Every structure is written in C-alpha cells, then in structure tokens.
Amino acid sequence: MAVDTKDRILDVAARMFHEQGFAGTGVATIQRRAGVNSGSLYHFFPSKEALLIGVLERHLEQLGPSLLDRAAAATEDPIGRVFALLDVYRERLRISGCARGCPVGNLALEVGDAKPRVRALIDGYFSVWVDEVRGWLRTAGDRLPAGLDRRALARLVLSVMEGAVMQARTAKSLEPFDEAVAQLHLYIDGLLSQAQHGAKEREGERSRAARLYAHVVERPSVPTEPVEADEPEWRAW
C-alpha cells in the first residue's frame, strides 16, 4: 500500500510538473489529485525539492522502457533507431497539440541552475540518453566515417530534439520539428555517403596495389649473358 501511495504521488507530480512547471504546481494540488493527506505526502517527500528529485529519478527509470527501448524495437537499423527515437517525441507533441515538450528538458530550463542535486540528475538523464544513441551509432560501424566522434554526433541529435521540441511548442506546430529533423537527416545522409565514397576509394587503392603486385610477380626475368673469364673488363675488375 505504501509503495502504491508513493507511486501515485510521483505519477501526479510528474504529470503536473510537465503541464504546469515546477514553480506553477502547488504541493496541495498534488496532494489533492493524488488522493493523499499531507502526512502521507511528507512522509515520502519532506520537501517540494525532494518530490522533484523523486520525479527526476522516476524519469530516469522510465527512460529505457518509455523511449529508448521503443526506438530500438522499431527497427534493427542503428541509424533508423536514431530517427525512430525522434519520432517518439514527435508523436507526443502531436498528441498534446504541441503543448508539452520533453519533461526533463523543461525542468532543466526552469530549475536546473538553482538546485545542484537536480542539475546533477538532469545531466545524468541526458548522459544516459546520449550514451544509448552513441551505442547505436557505433553499431553502424563503417557505414559512418572512421574518424567520426560518435558521442559528439549523439549530442547533436539531442540538441536537435530539444531545440525542435521547443520551437514546435512555441509555434504550436509540428513544422519546426519536422524541418529540424529533415536537416539532421541530410547531415547524416552526407556522413553515410562520405563513408561509402571513402570505402570505394580504399577498395580502388587495394585493387591497384593488387594489380601492380601481380604484374611484378608475373614479369618474366631477363636472362643474363654469361661472362667469360678472360674478358678484359672482368680481369680489370
């Protein structure tokens, strides 16, 4: 029963922080909507900041099942998984009428600087996000250029998502989100083409080297004339 009560409080708080922001949500409202008395709420969360920390820990726990695992299950293609993840955010924007962004991104903008423990949790959340996307990009292997910093590319994907979500909410339209993702698509397509071109060049170099080696090995040797012992040049030498 205690676990159910705590989960109910966290569910309500997470939803309200997402809809109204941290500052705009009153503890009394959370208590009322969760159907608990103040004693029960403060038993689990002695302060509003403690409740915020609990919500962020819940977001981190659900990052895999609610976002990353869904994208991974959508396709076996590691590059496709990156865009499947962005599609999850797009669908949530669509359902909300572009009214709600990334819940953790919203909290990062609102309270991240003021509360060190909160900032650390938000940074940890985004680090897990980036590490998972980097893992997909590493799985892509030589489809991407060998010297590419895949963690930096994963951070770019995160930046595109957060920025595109923010602009879609501001415009109340999916158009900014779709335009930003389309540009990311073009950029990654360029990286794929670059890697493919490089692979063709390397294959061409290997083929030329193999042909040259074969020519040297198969070239007939030139017979030499025997040198007579009494030739002057031989005697002089």
C-alpha positions, -999 to 999 in steps of 0.1 A, spaced: 0 0 0 28 24 9 45 18 -24 13 24 -43 8 57 -25 43 68 -33 39 58 -69 6 77 -71 22 108 -57 51 106 -82 28 100 -111 6 130 -103 37 152 -96 54 142 -128 23 150 -149 17 183 -132 53 195 -134 51 186 -171 19 205 -177 24 235 -153 61 236 -145 77 231 -111 70 266 -98 34 266 -111 25 234 -93 14 236 -57 20 208 -33 -16 210 -20 -28 204 -56 -6 173 -60 -19 161 -26 -55 165 -36 -51 150 -71 -32 120 -57 -59 115 -31 -35 116 -1 -33 137 30 -3 159 38 11 135 63 14 108 37 29 131 11 55 145 35 63 110 49 77 102 15 88 136 4 97 160 32 100 190 8 89 201 -27 125 197 -39 126 161 -26 95 155 -46 112 170 -77 142 147 -72 118 117 -69 102 127 -102 135 130 -119 146 97 -106 114 83 -120 120 98 -154 155 82 -154 140 48 -145 115 51 -173 139 64 -199 146 30 -213 111 15 -213 92 46 -225 117 60 -250 149 42 -258 136 6 -259 107 17 -281 131 32 -306 153 1 -305 123 -22 -311 111 -1 -341 139 -12 -364 171 -33 -365 189 -5 -384 210 15 -359 207 47 -379 170 41 -382 168 39 -344 180 74 -341 151 87 -362 127 63 -345 136 80 -312 129 114 -327 95 100 -340 85 91 -304 90 128 -294 71 139 -325 42 117 -317 40 130 -281 40 166 -295 12 157 -319 -9 141 -292 -6 171 -269 -12 196 -297 24 208 -293 16 219 -258 41 197 -239 78 193 -245 104 170 -231 96 169 -194 132 167 -183 142 194 -208 115 217 -194 128 212 -159 164 218 -170 154 252 -182 133 261 -152 153 248 -122 185 232 -133 208 260 -124 193 267 -90 195 233 -75 228 213 -77 212 179 -69 185 185 -95 211 197 -121 232 165 -115 201 143 -121 192 161 -152 227 158 -165 227 121 -157 195 117 -176 208 133 -207 241 114 -204 222 81 -205 203 93 -235 235 103 -253 253 71 -244 224 50 -259 224 69 -291 262 68 -293 259 30 -290 236 28 -320 260 50 -340 289 28 -330 269 -3 -341 266 14 -376 303 6 -379 320 16 -412 287 30 -426 299 62 -409 333 78 -413 360 61 -393 372 93 -376 338 105 -366 332 114 -330 301 94 -324 294 108 -289 295 143 -303 271 133 -330 248 118 -304 249 151 -285 239 169 -318 209 146 -321 199 155 -285 203 192 -293 182 189 -324 155 171 -305 154 196 -276 156 226 -299 130 213 -323 106 204 -295 109 239 -280 103 256 -314 73 233 -321 57 243 -287 63 280 -294 48 278 -329 21 254 -318 30 234 -350 50 203 -359 66 222 -388 97 234 -370 102 199 -356 99 183 -390 122 209 -406 149 204 -380 148 166 -382 149 168 -420 181 188 -418 196 162 -394 186 135 -419 205 154 -447 236 157 -425 237 120 -415 230 110 -451 260 131 -461 281 112 -435 269 79 -449 278 90 -484 312 102 -473 319 68 -456 307 50 -487 329 71 -510 359 65 -488 353 28 -488 352 28 -526 384 48 -528 401 23 -504 389 -6 -524 402 10 -556 436 15 -540 437 -21 -529 428 -32 -564 455 -11 -580 480 -24 -555 470 -59 -562 473 -54 -599 508 -39 -595 519 -67 -573 506 -93 -598 525 -75 -626 557 -75 -607 554 -112 -597 544 -124 -631 570 -103 -651 594 -127 -668 631 -124 -658 656 -112 -683 683 -138 -690 719 -125 -685 748 -134 -708 775 -155 -691 807 -135 -686 838 -152 -700 867 -154 -675 892 -139 -700 872 -108 -708 893 -76 -701 865 -60 -681 864 -90 -658 902 -90 -653 903 -53 -647 876 -56 -620 
